[in-house]
Amino acid sequence: MSIPPDMADRHARVLARLTELGLALAERTFEDAQAAETPAERIEAVKAFHTVSRSVRQCVALEARLTRQQALDAREVERALAAAPPKKPSGVELHRRINTVRDAVSRVIWHEAEDDDTANWLEEALEEDISLSCQRDNFCAEPLDDHIARLCLDMGLPEDAALNWRNLPEAPEPQVAEDEDDPPDAATPESEPQPQDSASQPP
């Protein structure tokens, strides 16, 4: 059973104080046993020492048990937090994270890619990852820089560049390819043939 933190601290202070007092008393009874002048006095001092030292051992054992219980409680809290479902991000938070991740990883891509074809291919892979992962509730749960670094590492991009993305130049604007299906510009219409005079028509 979990112990409230304030109670655990109070118990720890009490046990520590009892241990100190018991140890001091045990040392005193030990000295009395050594200084005893008769066997009867020595026997009584030894009995007292045995009783006090036993109490000290019990206090030490209780302190250790309390420490283990506190560690167990802390692990239970961590497991409970880990098991809790992530909070679904708001639309604004999701939009901001998508734009920031896209901008950051794109900067790293264009800074590290050997050629435009590789950069464009990595950009497409980035968009596919974002479109899939943004549907999960934990998309914004990961720290921003960790999120960016993880995506860059998955693409084979260096971690140092990923961590330095804010200082990299912005990625170039995507070029919109012209649609080949668009009709060409209308040419100047050719002069239509002039109708021939009826008189010149053959019969």
Residue, then its C-alpha position, 0 to 999 in steps of 0.5 A: m500500500s502506498i504511503p503518503p509522502d509527508m507521512a513517509d518523511r515523518h516516519a523516516r525522521v522518527l526512525a532516524r532519531l530512534t536509531e541515534l538514541g538507541l545507538a547512544l544507549a547501547e554504547r552506554t550499556f556496553e560501557d556499564a558492562q565493562a565497568a561492572e564490578t560484580p558478575a551480577e552487575r555485568i549480567e544486568a548490563v549485558k541484558a540491557f545492552h542486548t535489549v537496546s541493540r535489538s531495538v536499534r537493529q529493528c529501527v535500521a530494518l524499518e528504515a530499510r523497509l521504508t526506503r524500499q516501499q518508497a522506491l516501490d511507490a515511485r515505480e508504481v506511479e511511473r507505471a501508472l503514468a506510462a499506462a495512461p492514454p496520451k492526451k489528444p492534441s488540439g487542432v492548433e497544437l497538431h497544426r503547429r507541430i506538423n509545420t515545425v517538424r516539416d520545416a525542421v526536417s526539410r532544412v536538414i534534408w536540403h543541407e545534407a542531401e547530395d543532390d536534388d533527386t535525393a532531397n526530393w525523395l526524402e521530402e516525399a518520405l517525410e510527407e508520408d511519415i507525417s500523414l500517417s503519424c499525425q493521426r495518432d494521439n501521441f503525435c505531439a507527446e514526444p519532445l519537439d527536438d527528439h521528434i525531429a532527431r528521430l525522423c532524421l535518424d530514420m532517414g539516415l541523416p546525421e544527428d548533429a545536423a538534426l539538433n542544429w536545425r534552427n541554424l540551417p537555411e530554410a528549404p527551397e520552396p517546392q516547384v510546381a511542375e507545369d501540367e503537360d495536359d494543359p493546352p498550348d497557348a492559342a495560336t493566331p488563327e490562320s486566315e480562313p479561305q475566302p469564298q470564291d465568287s459564284a461566277s468563277q465557280p465551274p458550272 
